[in-house]
Amino acid sequence: MKMKKFLLMGIGALMAVASQAQNADYSLPRVTPFSGVNDYRTWSIGAWGGVSTAVTPFGNNDFKRLGFDQMSALYGISLKKQIYHGFGLQADVLRGQVKGHVKTSQGSWMYALPADGFSITDHFKTNIDLAASLSGVFTLGTINWLNRQATVLPYISAGGGYMRFHTQVGSEGDLDNYVNNDGTFTDDKPDPSTAFYIPVGVGAKFNVATGINLDLSYHTNFINHRYFDGVSGSGHNDKFSGVRVGIEFALGSPSKPQLAVVNAPAQLAMDLYERNQDLKRQLDQANEHNQQAIEGLRSQLEDAKKDSDADGVADIFDKCPNTENGVRVDGAGCPLPQPKQIIKQEKVVVTQQDRKIVDEAIKDLEFDLGKATIRAASYPSLDRVAELLVNKHFSLKLAGHTDNTGSNALNMRLSKERAEAVKAYLVSKGANASRIEAVGYGSSQPIATNDTPEGRQQNRRVEFTLY
């Protein structure tokens, strides 16, 4: 009676601790998915108490009466190593008592005594001095898929171990005989019996705080011994069952979560969601930065095209701003001298040397890839063409061409922009803008095949026509 009272008080204390822990504010430490078990706590220790009975749902027993007065106390400790989320190994050590009584309809068992004739047996009590076992614990699944840490973890377990025990039998409430390991009765307490046993259990763990679990379970213990209950009337090995209530504490750093309670799929989903949100924020910031850069370039482009005095020369090239309306200007935006007399225009003669200067400029002309930006290596040849235009008052047609890579619209625009870039450079060197024509033909006038890299290189060109 004292043992039962002590057991009930202990169970009540465990449930009170679990209730307080459940109300605590805790959160699951973050780990990286698929990083192994190093980021988790895999060892835990527990203590439990419960009640035992000789009645089990698996087959017949010698004593089958079920009642509260037929229950006894069991208690023990456990040490567990979690191998991965769904499986662990648990070592248990238990002590306690198992007792039973026959049903009225079953009758009593009669066994012979070595010296005194025979004995009537209708109840027994077995004291388990010590039992130790090792079991595999399989977690069946997790409940509460919305959180990375599971709240309820149902499980099954099975294993094997050895126990040492003493059994007493009697009738009408008197336990006056001990049972030897071979099933014979004796008045004196014999050496303890030993037997291999298989514990099989089903239960659930309730995670009530970080690293703290409440454990509720039911176990049946199959004993490889026919005289655990003192008699072998059924001819089968004995068994007993029990209900346990325990508490488990994870060992290790509190900064790591307990592997057994982590809900891996939900944790992975939340981790991917958080990463997606972070990437989205980075993308939004990049888009905002790019938009600002585009607006800045657009503003610079508008400034570059601005011609305040409307003389045909953009402000960035205009060396003589605020020219009056109608005044003819040169390529630098400065007014041309007004002729005092009509001078007969001489016939323009283009010499071989002039053509050579133009040919060299065509051959040396280079642009940045996919752009209309003239590379610095082309400047000396273009400077000689500009000097030729200024000194001899030649007119020049610039025709931009591309290969067939890209869309027609893109090629047409790029060829036009490159021809305009050459014109702008010549004008900046003093050439008369009105004597330079810049046109773009895109890929419509190839001079070589576009099927080879060499042919496409020849088709990407700007033609100079001097006249």
Stockholm file with secondary structure:
# STOCKHOLM 1.0

chainA/1-467         MKMKKFLLMGIGALMAVASQAQNADYSLPRVTPFSGVNDYRTWSIGAWGGVSTAVTPFGNNDFKRLGFDQMSALYGISLKKQIYHGFGLQADVLRGQVKGHVKTSQGSWMYALPADGFSITDHFKTNIDLAASLSGVFTLGTINWLNRQATVLPYISAGGGYMRFHTQVGSEGDLDNYVNNDGTFTDDKPDPSTAFYIPVGVGAKFNVATGINLDLSYHTNFINHRYFDGVSGSGHNDKFSGVRVGIEFALGSPSKPQLAVVNAPAQLAMDLYERNQDLKRQLDQANEHNQQAIEGLRSQLEDAKKDSDADGVADIFDKCPNTENGVRVDGAGCPLPQPKQIIKQEKVVVTQQDRKIVDEAIKDLEFDLGKATIRAASYPSLDRVAELLVNKHFSLKLAGHTDNTGSNALNMRLSKERAEAVKAYLVSKGANASRIEAVGYGSSQPIATNDTPEGRQQNRRVEFTLY
#=GR chainA/1-467 SS CHHHHHHHHHHHHHHHHHHHHHTSCCCCCCCCTTSCSTTSBCEEEEEEEEEEESCCSSSCCSCCCCCGGGCEEEEEEEEEEEEETTEEEEEEEEEEEEEEECCTTTCCEEEEETTTEEEEECEEEEEEEEEEEEEEEEECCCBCTTSSBCSEEEEEEEEEEEEEEEEEEEETTEEEEEECTTSCEESSCCCCEEEEEEEEEEEEEEEEETTEEEEEEEEEEEESCSCTTSCCTTSSCCEEEEEEEEEEEECSCTTSCBGGGBCHHHHHHHHHHHHHHHHHHHHHHHHHHHHHHHHHHHHHHHHHHCCTTCSSSCTTTCSSCSCCTTCCBCTTSCBCCCCSSCCCCCCCCCCHHHHHHHHHHHHHCCBCTTSCCBCGGGHHHHHHHHHHHHHHCCCEEEEEECCSCSCHHHHHHHHHHHHHHHHHHHHHTTCCGGGEEEEECTTSSCSSCSSSHHHHHHHSEEEEEEC
#=GC SS_cons         CHHHHHHHHHHHHHHHHHHHHHTSCCCCCCCCTTSCSTTSBCEEEEEEEEEEESCCSSSCCSCCCCCGGGCEEEEEEEEEEEEETTEEEEEEEEEEEEEEECCTTTCCEEEEETTTEEEEECEEEEEEEEEEEEEEEEECCCBCTTSSBCSEEEEEEEEEEEEEEEEEEEETTEEEEEECTTSCEESSCCCCEEEEEEEEEEEEEEEEETTEEEEEEEEEEEESCSCTTSCCTTSSCCEEEEEEEEEEEECSCTTSCBGGGBCHHHHHHHHHHHHHHHHHHHHHHHHHHHHHHHHHHHHHHHHHHCCTTCSSSCTTTCSSCSCCTTCCBCTTSCBCCCCSSCCCCCCCCCCHHHHHHHHHHHHHCCBCTTSCCBCGGGHHHHHHHHHHHHHHCCCEEEEEECCSCSCHHHHHHHHHHHHHHHHHHHHHTTCCGGGEEEEECTTSSCSSCSSSHHHHHHHSEEEEEEC
//
